[in-house]
Amino acid sequence: MRSLVGVTGAAALLLLCAAGPAAAADGGHEGFTIEDPRITESSGLAASRAHPGIYWTHNDSDDGAHLYAVDSGTGKTVATVTLSGVGAPRDVEAVSIGPDGDVYVGDIGDNLGGTWDHVWIYRFPEPKRLRDMTVKATQYVVKYADGARDAEALMVHPKTGRVYIADKQRDGGGGLYEGPAELSASGTNTFRRVADVDLWTTDGAFSPDGRRLLLRGYFEATSYTWKDGRPVGPERADVPLQRQGESVTYSPDGTALMYGSEGRGSAVEPVEVPGAEGDRRAKSPSEGASSGDGGEGGGGEDGKLGTGAVVIAVIIAAVFGVRRLFRKG
């Protein structure tokens, strides 16, 4: 995605800064900075299931079929995985991990603004050892039942293994799409719209227990209750002030949302999930109290973006045509 920083981005960030500071780290998870100079457009983020403290990320656009395992303790890349057998990726935008331990990579962006007749998903088992390697991935062809879409969010449900994609469109045109019960590597996988989403969605994630779905945009996020395979909501969720908000994943224990941004040396910032503080105390009675507020959907206090700030950002984005920005193709 072309950077939002510039005249438009600077104006938006100044107004947002006036509205309040960035979100503070929660009591149980620390943020980190991605140190690898190769990672300049971190567009997707997924917490490893096999390696505690490791987060998978990737560049978008035409960086190639590479994924990076980043140690959240140091911010350094501890493994680079190159995918083989998938051709030349066009616009990799998302990464998610399924209940089978496989990593799903969404080559689902559309540099032409939603005109490609198909996109791809790549899938491979998460490596048991973290080292530089090349792995053979399975490639799936994806189409949408209602025509081409530009999308940046791919989520695998942690219980059912079903794959979902949220496209990037506002003003009543955006939606959440559900894939087949099982993806087919030999045919076309048709994704069908199951819910409306009014958000310039840049990424999304299911909670580890599969009960919540979180979708984020540049300056805002929405949370849904997941019931009977459908989202119920939405509710406004807290999101930190970032240079260009592009990615999100839950921490492995589900108590924090980890929000990522594009740019060299970009930061991944944690925001505590409402109610998670009480859950953590229940599991660890001896743990010290935290000053964080566990209220649902927090407002514009305690370092979170308020409704006014979000409205200002959306107005600026609309005036300057942010929704028409797309990657150079």
Order of alpha helices (4+ residues) and beta strands (2+ residues): alpha-beta-beta-beta-beta-beta-beta-beta-beta-beta-beta-beta-beta-beta-beta-beta-beta-beta-beta-beta-beta-beta-beta-alpha-alpha
